[in-house]
Amino acid sequence: MSSMRPGNQSSVSEFLLLGLPIRPEYQGVFFALFLGMYLTTVLGNLLIILLIRLDYRLHTPMYFFLRHLAFSDISLSSVTVPKMLMNMYTQQPSIPYVGCICQLYFFILFGGLDNLLLAVMAYDRYVAIRHPLYYTTIMREGLCALLVAGSWIISSGSALLHTMLLVQLSFCANNVITHFFCDLTVLLKLSCSDISLNELVLLLQGGVFSVLPLAIIFGSYIHIGTIILKAPSTKKLLKAFSTCGSHFFVVSLFYGTLVGVYLLSSSWDSKHIIASVMYSIVTPMLNPFIYTLRNRDIKQALECLSIGLKKLICQ
């Protein structure tokens, strides 16, 4: 299983993914469960993308960002879940070295993109509450495209940097990954090279990707709360809830589950695996339900789509 590559002393040609810590007798149940969750994620987010594309009432900055978040959620789940399901079904947990590096790159890319898009959407909600009369002027099409493009570029750059640093490392005897996908922290532990630079970059970029989006989100909601408290009224509260409710629920789910997992779980390995499941599987699956059930515009677009399909079938 060993092979030589330029720049490395020695490295493995494939890794073994141990997957989730599930007993063999429960493998079939969890396979069906995760398959159902993945299909729900893909179909639910594709529905949101389709509704936003077809309904002109949803051609606003908020839904422009939501469309990209839905695509990012589909991609984040698709990076890890299909491979995990295939390994559970075939009982062959191997993944090629190149496949592992690609999976790592896209996981960092879409994980970072989710973070940044949630921060951009929080700023968008702040502008909608703070400057309702000038909202369309401030959040013009060019600025929205620039914010999304910037999120893509930053996430891609971060993923590329981590990936390029990782491929410089050597992997010697141990090729067993105690995870269900190629996680960066686990891969660094397996390396037999000096990983001090990788850890430094991981610490710095991890801090930026965690602190900066959270600071923008909390800052936006603190300002929104301040605006409401200056002149509290039922009308303002209802408007703020209808404007920010769905995004607030998604942010709470995205970050709240991670905090809960790390506070309640005792083992570091189990914390990391459970957090990854919540981050890459559960949250992307629930986002379409939150935006569909708690959003009047999406519900109206869904009703119009169903009416149109009925008319088409009747014809």
Buried (B, 14 or more C-beta within 10 A) or exposed (E): EEEEEEEBEEBBBBBBBBBBEEEEEEBEEBBEEBBEBBEBBBEBBBBBBBBBEEBEEBEBBBBBBBBBBBBBBBBBBBBBBEBBBEBBEEEEBBBEBEBBBBBBBBBBBBBBBBBBBBBBBBBBBBBBBBEEEEBBEEBEEEBBEEBBEEBBEBBBEBBEBBBEBBBEBBBBEEBEBBBBBBBBEBBBEBBBBEBEEBEEBBEEBBEEBEEBBBEBBEBBBEBBEEBBEEEEEEEBEEBBEEBBBBBBBBBEBBBEBBEEBEEEBEEEEEBBBBBBBBBBBBBBBBBBEBBBEBBEBBBBBBEBBEEEEEEEEEE
